[in-house]
Amino acid sequence: EGGIDILRSSYATVENNTCEENEIVGLSIRNTHPKKASKNRCINNKYGLECIFVYGIISDNYCSNNEMGGISIHASSYSEVINNTCKENGYGIYNIESFHLKILNNTCEKNDYGIFFTAGSWYNTISNNTVVNNNLDGIYLERSKDCLITYNILEENKGHGVYLEGRTNLTLVAYNSFINNNPGGSSQGYDAGFDNIWYDKKTKKGNYWSDWTGNGSYTIDGRAEVEDRYPLDENLERTNIVSPYWAFMSLIILPVIVIPVLLLYKKRKI
């Protein structure tokens, strides 16, 4: 039923395995502190690569066409999931009940969900990932707290680029590029939680939104009724926008200042 099952092992290196067409799990690592699990291929299984109570580095794996999850992380706090490719799975990367997890530099493409966090996913970092062409949402956080979602490319996902469910709170979403997500919808982001922030308060920088009009803030869908106050251009830099109010006021104020100066200058010449 399963391909490779590693249980209660310390400092093991799980590398260069191909796990294909298994009924349940391609590669399962449980109650183990592996030095690393890398360069494995998990294809056409129910679950691709599964880590349960693991503390280690999961990197450079290829997980494709797995019915449920490409990479599934369960209660594996302080682990790092880096440089993996997850394509055409139910979930690209799935996490439940892991703290201080780092999800970095992964490609999640053509899955149902790109990256999905649920049930007690606290203090995690999701950064520098490419999350594109997924059937539902790019990054979905459920019952999560104090997470960082930064510097990700979220492009052409059929749902929202980032979706924060109602029990997700205190999460920062900043410096991401949102490109053509949720086609036909009013916003590429969704927030039903509380105390989540869609911009960096210190730098006053938010995210890039391909459908931003170029004026004012960017509205986020959801009952939280929040906005990205400081949208960025495609280079993740602030765009200097003069508001219509100040543009109008300048037409009134400038003549008041300039005309007296010119008159004074003419009098002196005479």
RAFENDA-V75316 format. One record per backbone hydrogen bond with DSSP energy under -0.5 kcal/mol. NH is the residue of the N-H (numbers start at 1). CO is the residue of the C=O. If there is no record, write none. Layout:
nh	co
NH	CO
NH	CO
This chain:
nh	co
3	25
4	26
6	28
7	5
8	30
11	33
14	12
14	36
15	13
16	38
19	17
19	41
20	18
21	43
24	1
26	47
26	48
27	48
28	4
29	50
30	6
31	52
32	53
33	9
34	32
35	12
36	12
37	57
38	14
39	59
41	17
42	40
42	62
43	19
43	41
44	64
46	22
46	24
47	24
48	69
49	70
50	27
50	48
51	72
52	29
53	74
55	32
58	56
58	80
59	37
59	57
60	82
62	40
63	61
63	85
64	42
65	87
67	45
68	46
70	91
71	92
72	49
73	94
74	51
74	72
75	96
78	99
79	76
80	56
81	102
82	58
82	80
83	104
85	61
86	84
86	107
87	63
87	85
88	109
90	66
91	68
92	113
93	114
94	71
95	116
96	73
97	118
97	119
100	122
102	79
103	101
103	125
104	81
104	102
105	127
107	84
108	106
108	130
109	86
109	107
110	132
112	89
112	90
113	90
114	137
115	138
116	93
117	140
118	95
120	143
121	143
122	98
122	120
123	145
125	101
126	148
127	103
127	125
128	150
130	106
131	129
131	153
132	108
132	130
133	155
135	111
136	112
138	160
139	161
140	115
141	163
142	117
145	121
146	169
148	124
149	172
150	126
150	148
151	174
153	129
154	152
154	177
155	131
155	153
156	179
158	134
159	136
161	188
162	188
163	139
164	190
165	141
165	163
168	165
169	144
170	194
172	147
173	197
174	149
174	172
175	206
177	152
178	176
178	208
179	154
179	177
180	178
182	157
182	159
185	182
190	162
191	221
192	164
194	168
197	171
200	205
201	199
204	200
205	200
206	230
208	176
209	232
210	178
212	209
218	228
220	226
221	189
224	191
225	222
228	218
229	227
232	207
233	237
236	233
239	231
240	238
241	239
243	241
247	243
248	244
249	245
250	246
251	247
251	248
252	248
252	249
253	249
254	250
256	252
257	253
258	254
259	255
260	256
261	257
262	258
263	259
264	260
265	261
266	262
267	263
268	264
269	265
270	266
